[in-house]
Amino acid sequence: SRPTYKLETSTMPPYGEPDWATPGNTSNVATQNAGTPTAATASSGMNGNSSESRQKARWAISLLSFLNFGLAAMMGTLGVLSLIHFNPGSSSDYSAAFLSSYMVIF
């Protein structure tokens, strides 16, 4: 004899709409999270408001930016020079040409 199967349907329990879902229907007061800084604590840094440390940080970021621009320019120049010396007759030069075009694009 074959077993009989009964199809059971389950529904979620009938809960009401949460209190936060409808605006103006809450009895809780808005509070600030403990991890969120206030305006007074956000403006003060680890070392205080030292303009000298901020100036040094600006110089360091500027120096790194110029170094990055220089490296990008040298990489692009090397890619262009490699493409100039590309020899289409040699099969091994195609990988160098692909790499050179990648250097020029990026």
URCORKA-V137357 format. One record per residue. N is the residue number from 1. RES is the residue in one letter. SS is DSSP state (helix for helix, strand for strand, loop for the rest). PHI is phi in radians with two decimals (999 if undefined). PSI is psi in radians with two decimals (* if undefined). Layout:
# URCORKA-V137357
[[N:RES:SS:PHI:PSI] [N:RES:SS:PHI:PSI]]
This chain:
# URCORKA-V137357
[[1:S:loop:999:2.55] [2:R:loop:-1.52:2.48] [3:P:loop:-1.26:2.58] [4:T:loop:-1.73:2.44] [5:Y:loop:-1.96:2.41] [6:K:loop:-1.97:2.22] [7:L:loop:-1.44:2.08] [8:E:loop:-1.83:2.33] [9:T:loop:-1.93:2.32] [10:S:loop:-2.05:2.47] [11:T:loop:-2.07:2.75] [12:M:loop:-1.23:2.63] [13:P:loop:-1.11:2.57] [14:P:loop:-1.32:1.54] [15:Y:loop:-1.65:2.64] [16:G:loop:-1.40:3.04] [17:E:loop:-1.23:2.41] [18:P:loop:-1.14:2.73] [19:D:helix:-1.10:-0.60] [20:W:helix:-1.38:-0.17] [21:A:helix:-1.34:-0.46] [22:T:loop:-1.92:2.16] [23:P:loop:-1.14:2.45] [24:G:loop:1.40:0.08] [25:N:loop:-1.93:0.57] [26:T:loop:-2.08:2.56] [27:S:loop:-1.77:-0.11] [28:N:loop:-1.43:2.52] [29:V:loop:-1.57:2.56] [30:A:loop:-1.21:2.25] [31:T:loop:-2.14:2.83] [32:Q:loop:-1.65:2.43] [33:N:loop:-1.14:2.63] [34:A:loop:-1.18:-0.51] [35:G:loop:-1.47:-0.16] [36:T:loop:-1.50:2.13] [37:P:loop:-1.30:2.61] [38:T:loop:-1.47:3.05] [39:A:helix:-1.11:-0.60] [40:A:helix:-1.22:-0.73] [41:T:helix:-1.39:-0.43] [42:A:helix:-1.28:-0.54] [43:S:helix:-1.38:-0.42] [44:S:loop:-1.57:2.26] [45:G:loop:-1.58:-3.02] [46:M:loop:-1.17:-0.69] [47:N:loop:-1.76:0.28] [48:G:loop:1.48:-2.92] [49:N:loop:-1.71:0.94] [50:S:loop:-1.38:2.05] [51:S:helix:-1.23:-0.44] [52:E:helix:-1.18:-0.75] [53:S:helix:-1.20:-0.60] [54:R:helix:-1.18:-0.68] [55:Q:helix:-1.14:-0.71] [56:K:helix:-1.13:-0.67] [57:A:helix:-1.15:-0.69] [58:R:helix:-1.11:-0.72] [59:W:helix:-1.14:-0.70] [60:A:helix:-1.14:-0.73] [61:I:helix:-1.16:-0.70] [62:S:helix:-1.11:-0.73] [63:L:helix:-1.10:-0.78] [64:L:helix:-1.14:-0.61] [65:S:helix:-1.15:-0.77] [66:F:helix:-1.15:-0.64] [67:L:helix:-1.10:-0.72] [68:N:helix:-1.12:-0.75] [69:F:helix:-1.08:-0.72] [70:G:helix:-1.11:-0.77] [71:L:helix:-1.12:-0.68] [72:A:helix:-1.15:-0.70] [73:A:helix:-1.16:-0.71] [74:M:helix:-1.17:-0.65] [75:M:helix:-1.15:-0.75] [76:G:helix:-1.12:-0.70] [77:T:helix:-1.13:-0.73] [78:L:helix:-1.12:-0.65] [79:G:helix:-1.13:-0.74] [80:V:helix:-1.14:-0.76] [81:L:helix:-1.13:-0.63] [82:S:helix:-1.20:-0.62] [83:L:helix:-1.22:-0.56] [84:I:helix:-1.13:-0.66] [85:H:loop:-1.59:0.30] [86:F:loop:-1.22:2.30] [87:N:loop:-1.94:1.83] [88:P:loop:-1.17:-0.28] [89:G:loop:-1.33:-0.42] [90:S:loop:-1.63:2.28] [91:S:loop:-1.30:-0.42] [92:S:loop:-1.34:-0.27] [93:D:helix:-1.37:-0.24] [94:Y:helix:-1.20:-0.62] [95:S:helix:-1.19:-0.65] [96:A:helix:-1.18:-0.64] [97:A:helix:-1.18:-0.69] [98:F:helix:-1.11:-0.78] [99:L:helix:-1.12:-0.67] [100:S:helix:-1.15:-0.74] [101:S:helix:-1.17:-0.60] [102:Y:helix:-1.09:-0.73] [103:M:helix:-1.14:-0.61] [104:V:helix:-1.26:-0.71] [105:I:helix:-1.19:-0.78] [106:F:loop:-1.77:*]]
